[in-house]
Amino acid sequence: MVTLFFGGWDIPFTLWDNYAHSLGASIATFIVFMIKILLFVFVFMWVRWTLPRFRYDQLMALGWKVMLPLALAYIVLMAGAILGLSYAGYIRGSWQFGATLLVLNLIVVAVVFLILDRGRVISPAYSRLDRRNLQKLRQAALDRARFSPAEAGD
């Protein structure tokens, strides 16, 4: 993942490591590579341990009905934004170009997670229940704990 998507051994926001061929540059790029790997592993484990597991049919429905259309809409939106900014005279790589795309991405994230999702996909399993059913489940768990089989045999 680091080699393909995160720039590999390249040190972010610098150019000296592309031209310096020394032991210090090699050690610095190795350290940056390891930091990127550790950050990716941390985020991967964090997401895997935090979010609930999906059944296979739920995962396929999420992928085909939600993620694929969102990804295609995002590609079309970003391509249109880049084309529009180019026609408006903004040069790729300028701070105005980058800032506009950053604001557009923040708007897209807000729309997806706050408006479209509303706690259905990224949420704990119990939040899908209404309050009455959740209270019934909690009461049933308390009743089971109170009348456990160990106490019933005494």
DSSP file (Angstrom, degrees, kcal/mol; ACC not computed):
  #  RESIDUE AA STRUCTURE BP1 BP2  ACC     N-H-->O    O-->H-N    N-H-->O    O-->H-N    TCO  KAPPA ALPHA  PHI   PSI    X-CA   Y-CA   Z-CA
    1    1 A M     >>       0   0    0      0, 0.0     4,-2.9     0, 0.0     5,-1.0   0.000 360.0 360.0 360.0 -43.5    0.0    0.0    0.0
    2    2 A V  H  >5 +     0   0    0      3,-0.2     6,-2.7     1,-0.2     4,-0.8   0.922 360.0  46.1 -65.1 -43.0    2.8    2.4    0.9
    3    3 A T  H  45S+     0   0    0      4,-0.2    -1,-0.2     1,-0.2     4,-0.2   0.908 122.1  35.3 -67.1 -41.0    4.7    1.8   -2.3
    4    4 A L  H  45S+     0   0    0      2,-0.1    -2,-0.2     1,-0.1    -1,-0.2   0.895 134.7  14.2 -81.4 -40.5    1.6    2.0   -4.6
    5    5 A F  H  <5S+     0   0    0     -4,-2.9    -3,-0.2     1,-0.1    -2,-0.1   0.687 120.3  51.5-115.2 -22.6   -0.5    4.7   -3.0
    6    6 A F  S  <<S-     0   0    0     -5,-1.0    -3,-0.1    -4,-0.8    -4,-0.1   0.174 111.3 -95.9-109.4  18.5    1.4    6.7   -0.4
    7    7 A G    >   -     0   0    0     -4,-0.2     3,-2.1     2,-0.1    -4,-0.2   0.499  48.1-129.1  86.3   2.2    4.5    7.7   -2.3
    8    8 A G  T 3  S-     0   0    0     -6,-2.7    28,-0.1     1,-0.3    -5,-0.1  -0.312  79.2  -8.5  59.9-126.2    6.7    4.9   -1.1
    9    9 A W  T 3  S+     0   0    0     -2,-0.1    -1,-0.3    -6,-0.1    24,-0.2   0.435 101.9 120.0 -86.8  -0.7   10.1    6.1    0.2
   10   10 A D    <   -     0   0    0     -3,-2.1     5,-0.1    22,-0.1     8,-0.0  -0.454  65.6-128.3 -68.5 133.9    9.5    9.7   -1.0
   11   11 A I    >   -     0   0    0     -2,-0.2     3,-1.3     1,-0.1     6,-0.1  -0.736  32.5-113.3 -84.1 123.2    9.6   12.2    1.9
   12   12 A P  T 3  S+     0   0    0      0, 0.0     3,-0.1     0, 0.0    -1,-0.1  -0.226  90.6   7.6 -61.5 143.9    6.5   14.3    1.7
   13   13 A F  T 3  S+     0   0    0      1,-0.2     2,-0.3     2,-0.0    -2,-0.0   0.657 111.0  94.4  63.8  21.2    6.8   18.0    0.8
   14   14 A T    <   -     0   0    0     -3,-1.3    -1,-0.2     1,-0.1    -3,-0.1  -0.942  48.5-171.2-134.9 160.3   10.5   17.8    0.1
   15   15 A L    >>  +     0   0    0     -2,-0.3     3,-1.4    -3,-0.1     4,-0.7   0.455  69.1  89.2-122.7  -9.6   12.6   17.4   -3.1
   16   16 A W  H >> S+     0   0    0      1,-0.3     4,-2.5     2,-0.2     3,-0.8   0.820  81.7  60.5 -64.4 -30.2   16.1   16.9   -1.6
   17   17 A D  H 34 S+     0   0    0      1,-0.2    -1,-0.3     2,-0.2    -2,-0.1   0.699  98.5  59.2 -72.1 -16.4   15.7   13.1   -1.3
   18   18 A N  H <4 S+     0   0    0     -3,-1.4    -1,-0.2     1,-0.1    -2,-0.2   0.746 118.6  28.0 -78.4 -23.4   15.2   12.8   -5.1
   19   19 A Y  H << S+     0   0    0     -3,-0.8     2,-0.6    -4,-0.7    -2,-0.2   0.664 101.2  86.5-111.2 -23.0   18.6   14.4   -5.8
   20   20 A A     <  -     0   0    0     -4,-2.5     2,-0.6    -5,-0.2    -1,-0.0  -0.713  50.0-175.5 -87.2 122.4   20.7   13.5   -2.7
   21   21 A H        +     0   0    0     -2,-0.6     2,-0.3     4,-0.1    -1,-0.1  -0.751  39.7 113.3-117.3  82.7   22.3   10.1   -3.0
   22   22 A S  S  > S-     0   0    0     -2,-0.6     4,-2.0     1,-0.1     5,-0.1  -0.856  79.5 -99.2-141.4 174.4   24.0    9.6    0.3
   23   23 A L  H  > S+     0   0    0     -2,-0.3     4,-2.5     1,-0.2     5,-0.2   0.890 121.4  53.5 -65.0 -40.0   23.8    7.4    3.3
   24   24 A G  H  > S+     0   0    0      1,-0.2     4,-2.4     2,-0.2    -1,-0.2   0.898 109.3  47.7 -63.0 -41.0   21.9   10.0    5.2
   25   25 A A  H  > S+     0   0    0      2,-0.2     4,-2.5     1,-0.2    -1,-0.2   0.886 111.7  50.7 -67.4 -38.2   19.3   10.3    2.5
   26   26 A S  H  X S+     0   0    0     -4,-2.0     4,-2.0     2,-0.2    -2,-0.2   0.914 112.3  46.0 -65.4 -42.6   18.9    6.5    2.3
   27   27 A I  H  X S+     0   0    0     -4,-2.5     4,-2.4     2,-0.2    -2,-0.2   0.914 113.1  50.3 -66.3 -42.1   18.4    6.3    6.1
   28   28 A A  H  X S+     0   0    0     -4,-2.4     4,-2.3     1,-0.2    -2,-0.2   0.915 111.8  46.7 -63.4 -43.4   15.9    9.2    6.1
   29   29 A T  H  X S+     0   0    0     -4,-2.5     4,-2.3     2,-0.2    -1,-0.2   0.870 111.7  52.1 -68.0 -34.9   13.8    7.7    3.2
   30   30 A F  H  X S+     0   0    0     -4,-2.0     4,-2.3     2,-0.2    -2,-0.2   0.915 110.4  48.0 -64.2 -42.7   13.9    4.3    5.0
   31   31 A I  H  X S+     0   0    0     -4,-2.4     4,-2.3     2,-0.2    -2,-0.2   0.913 112.2  48.6 -64.3 -43.2   12.6    5.8    8.2
   32   32 A V  H  X S+     0   0    0     -4,-2.3     4,-2.4     2,-0.2    -1,-0.2   0.906 110.2  52.3 -63.7 -40.9    9.9    7.7    6.3
   33   33 A F  H  X S+     0   0    0     -4,-2.3     4,-2.0     1,-0.2    -2,-0.2   0.920 110.9  47.1 -59.5 -45.1    8.9    4.4    4.6
   34   34 A M  H  X S+     0   0    0     -4,-2.3     4,-2.7     2,-0.2    -2,-0.2   0.884 110.4  52.3 -65.9 -39.2    8.6    2.6    7.9
   35   35 A I  H  X S+     0   0    0     -4,-2.3     4,-2.5     2,-0.2    -1,-0.2   0.915 109.3  50.0 -63.0 -42.2    6.6    5.5    9.4
   36   36 A K  H  X S+     0   0    0     -4,-2.4     4,-2.2     2,-0.2    -2,-0.2   0.899 111.0  49.4 -63.2 -40.1    4.2    5.3    6.5
   37   37 A I  H  X S+     0   0    0     -4,-2.0     4,-2.6     2,-0.2    -2,-0.2   0.938 111.9  47.8 -63.0 -46.6    3.8    1.5    6.9
   38   38 A L  H  X S+     0   0    0     -4,-2.7     4,-2.5     1,-0.2    -2,-0.2   0.888 111.2  50.8 -64.0 -39.1    3.2    1.9   10.7
   39   39 A L  H  X S+     0   0    0     -4,-2.5     4,-2.5     2,-0.2    -1,-0.2   0.915 111.6  47.8 -64.1 -42.1    0.6    4.6   10.1
   40   40 A F  H  X S+     0   0    0     -4,-2.2     4,-2.8     2,-0.2    -2,-0.2   0.931 112.5  48.2 -64.5 -44.6   -1.2    2.5    7.5
   41   41 A V  H  X S+     0   0    0     -4,-2.6     4,-2.6     2,-0.2     5,-0.2   0.908 111.9  50.9 -62.2 -41.5   -1.2   -0.6    9.8
   42   42 A F  H  X S+     0   0    0     -4,-2.5     4,-2.6    -5,-0.2    -2,-0.2   0.942 113.2  43.8 -61.0 -48.3   -2.5    1.5   12.7
   43   43 A V  H  X S+     0   0    0     -4,-2.5     4,-2.5     2,-0.2     5,-0.3   0.908 113.7  51.6 -64.8 -41.5   -5.4    2.9   10.7
   44   44 A F  H  X S+     0   0    0     -4,-2.8     4,-2.3    -5,-0.2    -2,-0.2   0.932 113.9  42.7 -60.8 -46.9   -6.2   -0.5    9.2
   45   45 A M  H  X S+     0   0    0     -4,-2.6     4,-2.5     2,-0.2     5,-0.2   0.892 112.7  53.9 -67.0 -39.3   -6.3   -2.1   12.6
   46   46 A W  H  X S+     0   0    0     -4,-2.6     4,-1.5    -5,-0.2    -2,-0.2   0.933 112.2  43.1 -61.2 -47.2   -8.2    0.8   14.1
   47   47 A V  H  X S+     0   0    0     -4,-2.5     4,-2.2     1,-0.2    -1,-0.2   0.915 114.3  51.1 -65.8 -42.7  -11.0    0.6   11.5
   48   48 A R  H  < S+     0   0    0     -4,-2.3    -2,-0.2    -5,-0.3    -1,-0.2   0.879 115.3  41.3 -64.9 -37.1  -11.1   -3.2   11.6
   49   49 A W  H  < S+     0   0    0     -4,-2.5    -1,-0.2    -5,-0.2    -2,-0.2   0.704 117.8  47.5 -82.9 -19.4  -11.5   -3.3   15.4
   50   50 A T  H  < S+     0   0    0     -4,-1.5    -2,-0.2    -5,-0.2    -3,-0.2   0.910  99.7  65.3 -89.5 -46.6  -13.9   -0.3   15.6
   51   51 A L  S  < S-     0   0    0     -4,-2.2    71,-0.1    -5,-0.2     2,-0.0  -0.465  88.3-107.3 -81.7 149.0  -16.5   -1.0   12.9
   52   52 A P        -     0   0    0      0, 0.0     2,-0.3     0, 0.0    -1,-0.1  -0.321  37.0-103.9 -70.8 157.6  -18.9   -4.0   13.1
   53   53 A R        -     0   0    0      1,-0.0     2,-0.3    -2,-0.0    -5,-0.0  -0.604  32.8-140.3 -81.8 142.6  -18.4   -6.9   10.9
   54   54 A F        -     0   0    0     -2,-0.3     2,-0.1     1,-0.0    -1,-0.0  -0.753  14.4-117.9 -99.4 147.6  -20.8   -7.3    8.0
   55   55 A R     >  -     0   0    0     -2,-0.3     4,-2.5     1,-0.1     5,-0.2  -0.403  37.6-104.3 -71.2 163.8  -22.3  -10.5    6.7
   56   56 A Y  H  > S+     0   0    0      1,-0.2     4,-2.4     2,-0.2     5,-0.2   0.899 121.5  49.1 -61.9 -41.8  -21.3  -11.4    3.1
   57   57 A D  H  > S+     0   0    0      1,-0.2     4,-2.1     2,-0.2    -1,-0.2   0.869 111.7  49.7 -67.2 -34.7  -24.7  -10.4    1.7
   58   58 A Q  H  > S+     0   0    0      2,-0.2     4,-2.5     1,-0.2    -2,-0.2   0.898 110.7  50.3 -67.4 -39.6  -24.5   -7.1    3.5
   59   59 A L  H  X S+     0   0    0     -4,-2.5     4,-2.5     2,-0.2    -2,-0.2   0.906 111.4  47.4 -65.1 -42.3  -21.0   -6.4    2.3
   60   60 A M  H  X S+     0   0    0     -4,-2.4     4,-2.8     2,-0.2     5,-0.4   0.905 112.7  49.0 -66.1 -41.1  -22.0   -7.1   -1.3
   61   61 A A  H  X>S+     0   0    0     -4,-2.1     4,-2.4     2,-0.2     5,-0.5   0.910 112.5  48.5 -64.3 -41.5  -25.1   -4.9   -1.0
   62   62 A L  I  X>S+     0   0    0     -4,-2.5     5,-2.7     3,-0.2     4,-1.4   0.924 115.0  45.3 -63.0 -44.0  -23.0   -2.1    0.5
   63   63 A G  I  <>S+     0   0    0     -4,-2.5     5,-2.4     3,-0.2    -2,-0.2   0.936 122.6  32.6 -66.0 -48.0  -20.4   -2.4   -2.3
   64   64 A W  I  <5S+     0   0    0     -4,-2.8    -2,-0.2     3,-0.2    -3,-0.2   0.864 127.6  35.4 -81.4 -36.8  -22.7   -2.6   -5.3
   65   65 A K  I  <5S+     0   0    0     -4,-2.4    -3,-0.2    -5,-0.4    -2,-0.2   0.733 134.0  14.6 -92.7 -22.7  -25.5   -0.4   -4.1
   66   66 A V  I  X<S+     0   0    0     -4,-1.4     4,-2.0    -5,-0.5    -3,-0.2   0.778 124.7  40.9-116.4 -58.9  -23.7    2.3   -2.1
   67   67 A M  I  ><S+     0   0    0     -5,-2.7     4,-2.8     2,-0.2     5,-0.2   0.904 113.0  50.2 -69.1 -43.9  -19.9    2.4   -2.7
   68   68 A L  H  ><S+     0   0    0     -5,-2.4     4,-2.4    -6,-0.3     5,-0.2   0.943 113.9  44.0 -63.3 -48.5  -19.8    1.8   -6.4
   69   69 A P  H  > S+     0   0    0      0, 0.0     4,-2.4     0, 0.0    -1,-0.2   0.899 115.0  50.4 -62.5 -37.2  -22.3    4.5   -7.3
   70   70 A L  H  X S+     0   0    0     -4,-2.0     4,-2.3     2,-0.2    -2,-0.2   0.916 110.8  48.9 -64.6 -41.4  -20.7    6.9   -4.8
   71   71 A A  H  X S+     0   0    0     -4,-2.8     4,-2.3     2,-0.2    -1,-0.2   0.914 112.8  47.1 -64.7 -42.5  -17.2    6.2   -6.3
   72   72 A L  H  X S+     0   0    0     -4,-2.4     4,-2.2     2,-0.2    -1,-0.2   0.905 112.9  48.8 -66.2 -40.7  -18.5    6.8   -9.8
   73   73 A A  H  X S+     0   0    0     -4,-2.4     4,-2.5    -5,-0.2    -2,-0.2   0.883 111.0  51.5 -65.0 -37.3  -20.3   10.0   -8.8
   74   74 A Y  H  X S+     0   0    0     -4,-2.3     4,-2.8     2,-0.2     5,-0.3   0.907 108.8  50.2 -65.7 -42.1  -17.1   11.2   -7.0
   75   75 A I  H  X S+     0   0    0     -4,-2.3     4,-2.4     2,-0.2     5,-0.2   0.926 113.0  46.1 -62.2 -44.5  -15.0   10.6  -10.1
   76   76 A V  H  X S+     0   0    0     -4,-2.2     4,-2.4     2,-0.2    -2,-0.2   0.911 113.7  49.5 -64.7 -42.0  -17.4   12.5  -12.3
   77   77 A L  H  X S+     0   0    0     -4,-2.5     4,-2.4     2,-0.2    -2,-0.2   0.931 113.9  44.2 -63.6 -46.6  -17.6   15.4   -9.8
   78   78 A M  H  X S+     0   0    0     -4,-2.8     4,-2.8     2,-0.2     5,-0.2   0.896 113.2  50.8 -67.6 -39.5  -13.8   15.7   -9.4
   79   79 A A  H  X S+     0   0    0     -4,-2.4     4,-2.4    -5,-0.3    -1,-0.2   0.919 112.7  47.2 -63.5 -41.6  -13.3   15.5  -13.2
   80   80 A G  H  X S+     0   0    0     -4,-2.4     4,-2.7    -5,-0.2    -2,-0.2   0.891 112.5  49.5 -65.1 -38.8  -15.9   18.2  -13.7
   81   81 A A  H  X S+     0   0    0     -4,-2.4     4,-2.7     2,-0.2    -2,-0.2   0.917 112.3  47.0 -67.1 -42.7  -14.3   20.3  -11.0
   82   82 A I  H  X S+     0   0    0     -4,-2.8     4,-2.1     2,-0.2    -2,-0.2   0.916 114.8  46.8 -64.9 -42.8  -10.8   20.0  -12.4
   83   83 A L  H  X S+     0   0    0     -4,-2.4     4,-2.3    -5,-0.2    -2,-0.2   0.915 113.4  49.1 -64.4 -42.6  -12.0   20.7  -15.9
   84   84 A G  H  X S+     0   0    0     -4,-2.7     4,-1.8     1,-0.2    -2,-0.2   0.901 111.4  48.5 -63.9 -41.6  -14.1   23.7  -14.7
   85   85 A L  H  <>S+     0   0    0     -4,-2.7     5,-2.3     2,-0.2     4,-0.4   0.874 110.7  51.5 -66.5 -36.3  -11.1   25.1  -12.7
   86   86 A S  H ><5S+     0   0    0     -4,-2.1     3,-1.0     1,-0.2    -2,-0.2   0.917 111.3  47.0 -65.9 -42.2   -8.8   24.7  -15.8
   87   87 A Y  H 3<5S+     0   0    0     -4,-2.3    -1,-0.2     1,-0.2    -2,-0.2   0.807 106.4  59.2 -67.5 -29.0  -11.3   26.6  -17.9
   88   88 A A  T 3<5S-     0   0    0     -4,-1.8    -1,-0.2    -5,-0.2    -2,-0.2   0.583 123.0-105.6 -76.7  -8.5  -11.6   29.3  -15.3
   89   89 A G  T < 5S+     0   0    0     -3,-1.0     2,-0.3    -4,-0.4    -3,-0.2   0.511  71.3 142.0 100.7   5.2   -7.9   29.9  -15.6
   90   90 A Y      < -     0   0    0     -5,-2.3     2,-0.4     6,-0.1    -1,-0.3  -0.648  46.8-131.7 -81.1 136.9   -6.6   28.3  -12.4
   91   91 A I    >   -     0   0    0     -2,-0.3     3,-2.1     1,-0.1     6,-0.4  -0.703  23.1-108.6 -90.6 135.6   -3.3   26.5  -12.9
   92   92 A R  T 3  S+     0   0    0     -2,-0.4     3,-0.1     1,-0.3    -1,-0.1  -0.405 107.0  29.9 -60.8 134.7   -2.9   22.9  -11.6
   93   93 A G  T 3  S+     0   0    0      1,-0.4    -1,-0.3    -2,-0.1     2,-0.1   0.246  90.4 123.6  97.0 -12.4   -0.6   23.0   -8.6
   94   94 A S  S <> S-     0   0    0     -3,-2.1     4,-2.2     1,-0.1    -1,-0.4  -0.418  73.3-117.4 -77.7 160.3   -1.5   26.5   -7.6
   95   95 A W  H  > S+     0   0    0      1,-0.2     4,-2.6     2,-0.2     5,-0.2   0.829 114.5  55.4 -69.2 -30.0   -2.8   27.1   -4.0
   96   96 A Q  H  > S+     0   0    0      2,-0.2     4,-2.2     1,-0.2    -1,-0.2   0.910 108.4  48.4 -66.6 -41.4   -6.2   28.3   -5.4
   97   97 A F  H  > S+     0   0    0     -6,-0.4     4,-2.0     2,-0.2    -2,-0.2   0.946 115.7  43.2 -61.7 -49.8   -6.6   25.1   -7.3
   98   98 A G  H  X S+     0   0    0     -4,-2.2     4,-2.3     1,-0.2    -2,-0.2   0.887 113.4  51.1 -65.2 -40.6   -5.7   22.9   -4.4
   99   99 A A  H  X S+     0   0    0     -4,-2.6     4,-2.5     2,-0.2    -1,-0.2   0.895 109.4  50.9 -65.7 -39.1   -7.8   24.9   -1.9
  100  100 A T  H  X S+     0   0    0     -4,-2.2     4,-2.3     1,-0.2    -1,-0.2   0.923 112.1  46.3 -64.7 -43.7  -10.9   24.7   -4.1
  101  101 A L  H  X S+     0   0    0     -4,-2.0     4,-2.3     2,-0.2    -1,-0.2   0.866 111.3  52.9 -67.2 -34.9  -10.5   21.0   -4.5
  102  102 A L  H  X S+     0   0    0     -4,-2.3     4,-2.4     2,-0.2    -2,-0.2   0.935 110.5  46.6 -63.8 -46.2  -10.0   20.6   -0.7
  103  103 A V  H  X S+     0   0    0     -4,-2.5     4,-2.1     1,-0.2    -2,-0.2   0.906 112.0  51.3 -62.9 -41.0  -13.2   22.6    0.0
  104  104 A L  H  X S+     0   0    0     -4,-2.3     4,-2.2     1,-0.2    -1,-0.2   0.898 110.0  49.5 -63.1 -40.2  -15.1   20.5   -2.5
  105  105 A N  H  X S+     0   0    0     -4,-2.3     4,-2.5     2,-0.2    -2,-0.2   0.896 109.5  51.3 -65.6 -39.8  -13.9   17.3   -0.9
  106  106 A L  H  X S+     0   0    0     -4,-2.4     4,-2.3     2,-0.2    -2,-0.2   0.886 110.0  50.0 -64.0 -37.8  -14.9   18.5    2.6
  107  107 A I  H  X S+     0   0    0     -4,-2.1     4,-2.5     2,-0.2    -2,-0.2   0.914 110.3  50.1 -65.0 -42.4  -18.3   19.3    1.2
  108  108 A V  H  X S+     0   0    0     -4,-2.2     4,-2.6     2,-0.2    -2,-0.2   0.918 110.7  49.2 -62.7 -43.3  -18.6   15.8   -0.3
  109  109 A V  H  X S+     0   0    0     -4,-2.5     4,-2.6     1,-0.2     5,-0.4   0.920 112.0  48.8 -62.2 -43.3  -17.6   14.2    3.0
  110  110 A A  H  X>S+     0   0    0     -4,-2.3     4,-2.1     1,-0.2     5,-0.9   0.914 112.6  47.8 -62.8 -42.7  -20.1   16.3    4.9
  111  111 A V  I  X>S+     0   0    0     -4,-2.5     5,-2.5     3,-0.2     4,-1.0   0.927 115.5  44.5 -64.9 -44.2  -22.9   15.4    2.4
  112  112 A V  I  <>S+     0   0    0     -4,-2.6     5,-1.9     3,-0.2    -2,-0.2   0.949 124.2  30.2 -67.8 -49.2  -22.1   11.7    2.4
  113  113 A F  I  <>S+     0   0    0     -4,-2.6     5,-0.7    -5,-0.2     6,-0.4   0.838 128.6  34.2 -85.4 -32.1  -21.7   11.1    6.2
  114  114 A L  I  <5S+     0   0    0     -4,-2.1    -3,-0.2    -5,-0.4    -2,-0.1   0.836 131.3  22.0 -93.0 -33.7  -24.0   13.7    7.7
  115  115 A I  I  <<S+     0   0    0     -4,-1.0    -3,-0.2    -5,-0.9    -4,-0.1   0.891 129.3  33.3-101.6 -52.4  -26.8   13.9    5.2
  116  116 A L  I   <S+     0   0    0     -5,-2.5    -3,-0.2     1,-0.1    -4,-0.2   0.910 123.8  40.2 -75.3 -41.7  -26.9   10.6    3.2
  117  117 A D  I > < +     0   0    0     -5,-1.9     3,-1.4    -6,-0.3    -3,-0.1   0.958  69.0 178.7 -75.0 -51.7  -25.7    8.2    5.8
  118  118 A R  T 3 <S-     0   0    0     -5,-0.7    -4,-0.1     1,-0.3    -5,-0.1   0.823  79.5 -53.5  49.6  37.6  -27.5    9.5    8.9
  119  119 A G  T 3  S+     0   0    0     -6,-0.4    -1,-0.3     3,-0.1    -2,-0.1   0.665 113.9 111.4  80.6  16.1  -26.0    6.7   11.0
  120  120 A R  S <  S+     0   0    0     -3,-1.4     3,-0.2     2,-0.1    -2,-0.1   0.900  87.6  19.8 -89.8 -44.1  -27.1    3.7    8.9
  121  121 A V  S    S+     0   0    0      1,-0.2     2,-1.3    -4,-0.1    -3,-0.0   0.913 128.5  44.3 -91.4 -50.9  -23.8    2.5    7.5
  122  122 A I  S    S+     0   0    0     -9,-0.1    -1,-0.2   -71,-0.1    -3,-0.1  -0.711  97.1  93.4 -97.1  85.2  -21.3    3.9    9.9
  123  123 A S  S    S-     0   0    0     -2,-1.3     2,-0.1    -3,-0.2     5,-0.0  -0.980  79.6 -89.3-163.2 158.0  -23.0    3.2   13.2
  124  124 A P    >   -     0   0    0      0, 0.0     3,-1.2     0, 0.0     4,-0.3  -0.388  44.5-111.0 -70.2 159.1  -23.1    0.6   15.9
  125  125 A A  G >  S+     0   0    0      1,-0.3     3,-1.2     2,-0.2     4,-0.2   0.833 112.8  58.1 -64.0 -33.8  -25.7   -2.2   15.4
  126  126 A Y  G >  S+     0   0    0      1,-0.2     3,-1.4     2,-0.2    -1,-0.3   0.691  88.8  73.7 -73.6 -15.4  -28.0   -1.1   18.2
  127  127 A S  G <  S+     0   0    0     -3,-1.2    -1,-0.2     1,-0.3    -2,-0.2   0.668  84.3  67.8 -73.2 -12.9  -28.5    2.4   16.8
  128  128 A R  G <  S+     0   0    0     -3,-1.2    -1,-0.3    -4,-0.3     2,-0.2   0.635  87.5  84.7 -78.9 -12.4  -30.8    0.9   14.1
  129  129 A L  S <  S-     0   0    0     -3,-1.4     2,-0.1    -4,-0.2    -3,-0.0  -0.565  83.6-118.2 -86.0 150.6  -33.4    0.0   16.7
  130  130 A D     >  -     0   0    0     -2,-0.2     4,-2.1     1,-0.1     5,-0.2  -0.439  36.0-100.7 -79.9 168.6  -35.9    2.4   18.0
  131  131 A R  H  > S+     0   0    0      1,-0.2     4,-2.2     2,-0.2     5,-0.1   0.827 118.3  54.4 -63.1 -34.7  -35.8    3.3   21.7
  132  132 A R  H  > S+     0   0    0      2,-0.2     4,-2.1     1,-0.2    -1,-0.2   0.941 111.4  43.5 -66.3 -46.3  -38.7    0.9   22.7
  133  133 A N  H  > S+     0   0    0      1,-0.2     4,-2.3     2,-0.2    -2,-0.2   0.875 112.8  53.2 -66.9 -35.7  -37.1   -2.2   21.2
  134  134 A L  H  X S+     0   0    0     -4,-2.1     4,-2.2     1,-0.2    -1,-0.2   0.903 108.9  49.3 -64.4 -40.4  -33.7   -1.2   22.6
  135  135 A Q  H  X S+     0   0    0     -4,-2.2     4,-2.3     2,-0.2    -2,-0.2   0.890 109.6  52.0 -65.9 -38.8  -35.2   -0.9   26.1
  136  136 A K  H  X S+     0   0    0     -4,-2.1     4,-2.4     2,-0.2    -2,-0.2   0.915 110.0  48.9 -62.6 -42.7  -36.9   -4.3   25.7
  137  137 A L  H  X S+     0   0    0     -4,-2.3     4,-2.1     2,-0.2    -2,-0.2   0.910 111.5  48.8 -64.4 -41.4  -33.6   -5.9   24.7
  138  138 A R  H  X S+     0   0    0     -4,-2.2     4,-2.2     2,-0.2    -1,-0.2   0.903 111.8  49.4 -64.1 -40.2  -31.8   -4.3   27.7
  139  139 A Q  H  X S+     0   0    0     -4,-2.3     4,-2.5     2,-0.2    -2,-0.2   0.897 110.0  50.9 -65.9 -40.0  -34.5   -5.5   30.1
  140  140 A A  H  X S+     0   0    0     -4,-2.4     4,-2.3     2,-0.2    -1,-0.2   0.886 109.9  50.4 -64.8 -38.0  -34.3   -9.0   28.7
  141  141 A A  H  X S+     0   0    0     -4,-2.1     4,-2.1     2,-0.2    -2,-0.2   0.903 111.0  48.8 -66.1 -40.3  -30.5   -9.0   29.2
  142  142 A L  H  X S+     0   0    0     -4,-2.2     4,-2.2     2,-0.2    -2,-0.2   0.906 110.9  50.3 -64.8 -41.0  -30.9   -7.8   32.7
  143  143 A D  H  X S+     0   0    0     -4,-2.5     4,-2.2     2,-0.2    -2,-0.2   0.904 110.6  49.3 -64.0 -41.4  -33.6  -10.5   33.4
  144  144 A R  H  < S+     0   0    0     -4,-2.3    -1,-0.2     1,-0.2    -2,-0.2   0.901 112.0  48.8 -63.6 -40.1  -31.3  -13.2   32.0
  145  145 A A  H >< S+     0   0    0     -4,-2.1     3,-0.6     1,-0.2    -2,-0.2   0.867 111.7  49.7 -67.8 -35.2  -28.4  -12.0   34.1
  146  146 A R  H 3< S+     0   0    0     -4,-2.2     2,-0.5     1,-0.3    -2,-0.2   0.893 117.3  39.0 -71.4 -39.6  -30.6  -11.9   37.2
  147  147 A F  T 3< S+     0   0    0     -4,-2.2    -1,-0.3    -5,-0.1    -2,-0.1  -0.509  82.1 167.2-109.8  61.5  -31.9  -15.5   36.7
  148  148 A S    X>  -     0   0    0     -3,-0.6     4,-1.6    -2,-0.5     3,-0.7  -0.353  48.4-111.7 -73.0 156.5  -28.8  -17.3   35.5
  149  149 A P  H 3> S+     0   0    0      0, 0.0     4,-1.4     0, 0.0    -1,-0.1   0.774 114.7  62.8 -61.9 -26.4  -28.8  -21.1   35.4
  150  150 A A  H 34 S+     0   0    0      1,-0.2     4,-0.4     2,-0.2    -3,-0.0   0.890 108.0  41.9 -65.9 -37.4  -26.2  -21.3   38.2
  151  151 A E  H X4 S+     0   0    0     -3,-0.7     3,-0.8     1,-0.2    -1,-0.2   0.823 108.3  60.2 -77.7 -30.4  -28.7  -19.6   40.6
  152  152 A A  H 3< S+     0   0    0     -4,-1.6    -2,-0.2     1,-0.2    -1,-0.2   0.823 101.0  55.1 -67.5 -30.2  -31.7  -21.7   39.3
  153  153 A G  T 3<        0   0    0     -4,-1.4    -1,-0.2     1,-0.2    -2,-0.2   0.662 360.0 360.0 -76.2 -16.5  -29.9  -25.0   40.3
  154  154 A D    <         0   0    0     -3,-0.8    -1,-0.2    -4,-0.4    -2,-0.1   0.475 360.0 360.0 -78.1 360.0  -29.5  -23.9   44.0
